[in-house]
């Protein structure tokens, strides 16, 4: 309709233009001009009438709607008959639905209110930062930190925060402390919340699924390298070395073509593998000699490794005080001293390693000397009962144990260095029995207690399936090769 109106307007303009031209041509001729002037009023009147008619049509079509003619009284309502509800339920379902919607609306409103009023602040721990400094950065008072740290045993884990870890704070509208979350590891999260009575501490743990895995490895390069190539984690490799560390010197005795097999736990959270667990059974073949160990948990929940016949894998002394170090000098009573350049008995074993490498106590004992001792440099001497003592020399620095302290087997008592008469960083280690020097690499150590007789049946029940699985893992790997 608008298009028709546009054509009519265009036609009107063209006609008007034509009349103007005719008027200009005949302006000097009186007769012709009079004729044109006499007929001029007829055309504009017809055009104006047609234009008004078209505008009326446009108005009618634009504002006219057929549905407006139907009055509300004439509209029909179609009813749909619903299936009948069971007896006794028609007066319950509708109110219940209203209640549910009301609860959901209230919960959403509460969450929205909390989100508006509370403020979440996340802080990544930087090197050298203390918890006190972090709380100061967040504008919390020292008393808040003090009360929180004394709110429960779990809160003490905040003392072990490390660079790169994240603390998540929730503050109220005025910036005051409401809660703190600290992810200790992939399993545990610490949550501390402020309450009217003080602080509430929770240790939240994700459910962990435990499965088992097997590995069988032939050593071509080194225990560590070949273990990693087989997909075994650093933690599991170190645990394997600790299990057999009383019988095998991993710094000296490992050879090409040695082999090992093991069954170990794997841990999963929500279907994702997070880490390896304990070694359940292991076998190590070193220089053709086979060593086997199985993990046994006694009735008191204490776990330890034993040979398949129930003898403890743990000896009273570790074979080596340093993990994966190189033996640079052996026990030799006719050795030429590298610094003094003369024959001087070497009554111990030297382990070469990088400066700062941890040195472990080879057995439970007491620190009877810590200090400098001539050419030995920094020295620690441990006494183990009435018969045994061990000496650790050339340290770069000491561990935290002082004179008179009691240490456990495997605890760090110092770090490798080159103090005293030394050409390079190494540990000089001596083993004495009744005051007499013995070769630490060959001396026989007394064994720890075996499985108690009243638990042998339980031991066999736990460990026999593990030994069978270990043999199966070896055969499977052999078939694959």
Secondary structure as GFF3:
##gff-version 3
##sequence-region A 1 481
A	DSSP	alpha_helix	2	25	.	.	.	ID=ss1
A	DSSP	three_ten_helix	26	28	.	.	.	ID=ss2
A	DSSP	alpha_helix	30	63	.	.	.	ID=ss3
A	DSSP	three_ten_helix	66	69	.	.	.	ID=ss4
A	DSSP	alpha_helix	93	117	.	.	.	ID=ss5
A	DSSP	beta_strand	119	124	.	.	.	ID=ss6
A	DSSP	alpha_helix	131	137	.	.	.	ID=ss7
A	DSSP	alpha_helix	142	149	.	.	.	ID=ss8
A	DSSP	three_ten_helix	153	160	.	.	.	ID=ss9
A	DSSP	beta_strand	166	171	.	.	.	ID=ss10
A	DSSP	beta_strand	177	183	.	.	.	ID=ss11
A	DSSP	beta_strand	188	195	.	.	.	ID=ss12
A	DSSP	beta_strand	198	205	.	.	.	ID=ss13
A	DSSP	beta_strand	209	218	.	.	.	ID=ss14
A	DSSP	alpha_helix	223	229	.	.	.	ID=ss15
A	DSSP	alpha_helix	234	244	.	.	.	ID=ss16
A	DSSP	beta_strand	259	269	.	.	.	ID=ss17
A	DSSP	beta_strand	272	286	.	.	.	ID=ss18
A	DSSP	beta_strand	289	297	.	.	.	ID=ss19
A	DSSP	beta_strand	303	306	.	.	.	ID=ss20
A	DSSP	beta_strand	326	329	.	.	.	ID=ss21
A	DSSP	beta_strand	349	352	.	.	.	ID=ss22
A	DSSP	beta_strand	358	360	.	.	.	ID=ss23
A	DSSP	beta_strand	365	372	.	.	.	ID=ss24
A	DSSP	three_ten_helix	374	376	.	.	.	ID=ss25
A	DSSP	beta_strand	378	384	.	.	.	ID=ss26
A	DSSP	beta_strand	388	398	.	.	.	ID=ss27
A	DSSP	beta_strand	406	407	.	.	.	ID=ss28
A	DSSP	beta_strand	412	416	.	.	.	ID=ss29
A	DSSP	beta_strand	426	433	.	.	.	ID=ss30
A	DSSP	beta_strand	436	438	.	.	.	ID=ss31
A	DSSP	three_ten_helix	453	455	.	.	.	ID=ss32
A	DSSP	alpha_helix	456	480	.	.	.	ID=ss33
###
